[in-house]
Amino acid sequence: MPLRSAGRRFRPALTALIAAATATVLALTAAPPAAAAGTWTEVGSDRADPLTESQGLTSVEVPAGSPNRYTGIGTVPLGLAFRGWNHVGDPDASYDGHYIEPYQRDSGGAKMYRVQAPDGTWSEYVHALSPGEALNNSWVAITPDGQWMLSGEWGTMTRLLVFPTPGVNPATSPSANLPQVAEVRLDHAVRDVQGCDFETATRLLCSSDDPEGSLFGMTKPLLQIDLSAAPDGTDVTGHVTALRQLPLRSGCSGGFEAEGIDYDRRTGTLRVIVISPGFCVLTDSKTYRFTRG
């Protein structure tokens, strides 16, 4: 989610009730676009807390039995916020237990990646923006081998950024700039990607907050990006497919926000956060669960 005003306008009670009823009827009766039919089937959902579960999520394999982790405005440490790092995006965890959160601030020429090692210690890796690179830092996705980290930019883009994984790749150090080393060059533009996660070494699943729908014939699509090769620090290409529209159900009408995404290889479960519009952000925002088939 990009930084935006937290102010919201509440309608009179009668108008709100009418809008909610209309939204419910439409959600139950409207047929999804034909292009949205895909292999990921919704199997359930859980309420997403608007303060602590509204930006991103990841499953953690090491140590065994670790709970899923979430990010939101309420998870930003005060010390980071005081230094200007006031927005956290969709995190990821490597298969060996390194956990990484992406941070941005309102201005400046850098992004920051906060890494927790398997022993529980934290470190910070700062990336000075490359020429033409957008300031926002919405998400990270760690390759299955752990050595490379993908990240994305807000807006309409035809690339994803590739970095050595901070804290894992031996070429990284908290005392040195974290460099962008390559790109995933997409064959189709994507818009407002809020999270990606690896399903396999050469396949990404991504959540898009696209509000327009002109790129794929639907708003808020679940995207699949098939890579020409596993990332290795050099440029690769990516073939983009829109699989389906993410669920947009709420007691309120208005603009939904698709947020972070996680694929748990242990169970084959895909999870995506969708934040509800208006005051329903407090009541019926959801983390939706999907499985293939």
N, C-alpha and C positions, 0 to 999 in steps of 0.2 A: 504494500500500500504506500503510495506517495504521501508526503506530509500534506495535511489538509486541515481545514478548520474543524474544530470539534463542535461548533455551534449547530443546533438543529431547531427547526421550527415545528411546533406542535399545532395541529389543526384543531378547530372546535370539535367537541365530542361527536356530534352527529356526523360531521364530514368524515371523521376518522373511522367511525363504524361502517359507513357506506363504503369507504375505500377498502377497508379490510375485507368486507364481505365480497366485494367485486374481485379483489385479488385472489381470494380463496376459490371462488367459482372458476376464474380463469385458469388457475393452477391445476385444478382438478379436471377441467374439460378440454383445455387447449392441447391439440396434438403436437408433438415435437416435430421439428423439421426433418424431412426425409434423410438429409445428410447426417443427422445426429445419431442415427442408428449405429451402434458400435458393439464391441465385445465386452465392455465394462458394464456390469449390471449392478445397480444400487441394491445393497443388502441390509442397510441400516444406517442409523445416524445417532450422534450424541450432541447434547447442547454444548456450544462453544462459548466459554466465558469471554465477555467483551474486553476485559482488562488483561487477562493473562493467556488467552487462547485465540486471539484475533488476528495474529500476523502469520504464524507458521507453526510447524510441528515436524517431529522426526521420531522414528523408532530407534532405540539404542540397543545394540546386541551385546556390548561388553561394558560392565560385567553382566553375566547372565542374570535374568530376572529384572533388569532395569526397567523402570516405567517409561512410557512415551514422554517426550519433552515438548513443551509449547513455548511460543513467544508472543508477547503483546506489550502494550504500553506499560503495563504493570510489572513486567519482568525486567525492564531496563534498570540496571543498578544506578543508584543516585550519583555515585562518583563519576560514572560515564556521562550521565545527563548534565552534570555540572560542567563537564568539559566539552559539552556541545554535542555529544553522541546521543541524540534524543530519539532516534528511530531505529528499531531492530526489525529485520526481515525474517524470511523463512530459513531456518537452520538445517543442518544435516549432520550426520555422524558417520564416520568411517567404520568399516567392519571390525577394526581393531580397537574401537572405543574412543577415538578422538571426536569431540563435539565442537562444531563451529557455528558461530552466530555472525551474520553480516550487519554492520552498523553504518549509518549515514548521519550527517548533520546538515543544518540549514544552508550553510555556505562553506566555501573553502575549496581546496583542490585535492581532497583525499577521501578515501573510504577506509573503513577499519573492519578487520576480521578478528573476532575474539574466540580464542581456542582454549578448550579444557582438555587436558591430557588424561589418559586413563587413570593416572594417580591422583586426579582431582585438582591439580594446579592449573592456573589460568595464565594466559599470555596474550598479548595484543600484537597484531601485524597490520601495519598501515600501508596502503597502496596509494601512491601518488597518481592522479588521473593521467591517462594517456591523452594525447591530442585528440579532441573531438569526443572524448568519453563522457557520457552522462554522469551526473553527480549521484543519482540515487543508487541504492544498494539493496535490491528487493529480495535476493535469494542466493543460496549456494547449493551446489550439488557435487558431491565427492564421487570420483570414479570408483568402480568396484576394487581396483588394485590399490586405491588409497593415495596415489601419487599426484593426481591432478584434480583441480577444483574448477567447476564452471560457475559463472555468475552472469547476471543479465542486467539490462538497462530498461528504464521505463520508456513508454512511447512505442512508436512503430519502428521495428528493428528487423534487420536481415542478418544478424550475427548474435552469437553468444561469446562471452569472454572466457579465456582459459588461463589459469594460474597454476603454479606449483602449489600443492596443498600445504598451507601454513601449519607448521608443527609436525608434519609427517614427511614431506619431501625434504631430503637433506640439503637442498639448495636454498631453503628458507631460514630466516632468522628474525626474531623480534626487533633486532637492532638495525635491520636493513630494510629498504623499500621492498615490498612484495610486488614483483613485476608481472605485468600481463605478458604472456609468452606466445599466445596463439589465439585463433578464433575458430568457432564453429560457424561456417558460412552456410546460411539457410537458403533453400531454393524457393521459399515462399515467406513473405513478410509475416511477422507476428506482432501483436499489440498488447502492451501492458501485462507482460508475463509476471506472475506473482510468485511462482515457485516451479521448480523442476526436480525430478529425482530419477536416478538410474533404475530401470527395470532389468536391463542386462548391460553388458559392457558397451554395447553399441545402440542402445535404445533409451531415450528419455521420455518420461511422461511429465507434462507441464500443465499448469492451470493458468488460464488467461482471463484477465479482468476486462477484456475488450467490451466497451459499452456500445459500440456501433454495429458490429455484425457484418460489415461490408467485406471483410477478408475471407470469411468462411461460410457466410450465409446464416450465421447464428451469433448471438452474444454469449459471453462467458463460456468459451469452448474448453473442453479437455483436449489437449494436443498430444500427439505422438511425434517424436523426432527420431528418425532412424539415421544413424551416423555411418559415414563411409568407412570408418575404422574407429577402433577404440582410441580415445584421446591419449596422446603421448608427448604433448608439448609442441606439436606442429599443427598446422591448420588441417582441419577435416571439413567435409561438407555434411549437411543435414537435410534430409527429406522430411517435410512437415505435412502431417495429416491431422485434420480435425475429426475426432472420434465421436463426440456427442456434446450436447450442451450440459453444463453442470446444473444440478437441481436449483430452482429458484422458487422456493415456497416459503410463504410467511403470512402472518396475519396482517401485515402492513403492506401497502403499495409503495412503489418507489424504486430507487436504484439499489440493487444488491452489489456486494463486493466479493469477488472470488479472491481467496487468499492462498495460503501455503498448501503444499502437497507432500505426501509421503507414501513411498512404496515399501512394504515390509516383505522381504523375500522369504522369510520364514513361514509366513501364512499365505502369501500371495494376495494380501489385502492392500488396496489403494485407499488412501484417505485424503479428502480435500475439505478445507474450511470455506464456508460461504457465509458472509455476514449479512444479516437482514437489514432492510431499510428502516429509517425513522426510529421511533422509540422501541420497535421490535428488535433492535440490536441487543437489547437487554434480555429479551425473553425467548426468542426462537432462532437465533443464529445457530448454525449447525456445523459439525464435522461429519461429512457423509462418508460412508464406507462402500467400497465397490470390490467385486471380484470378477475375474474373467469367466465368460460363459453365460 
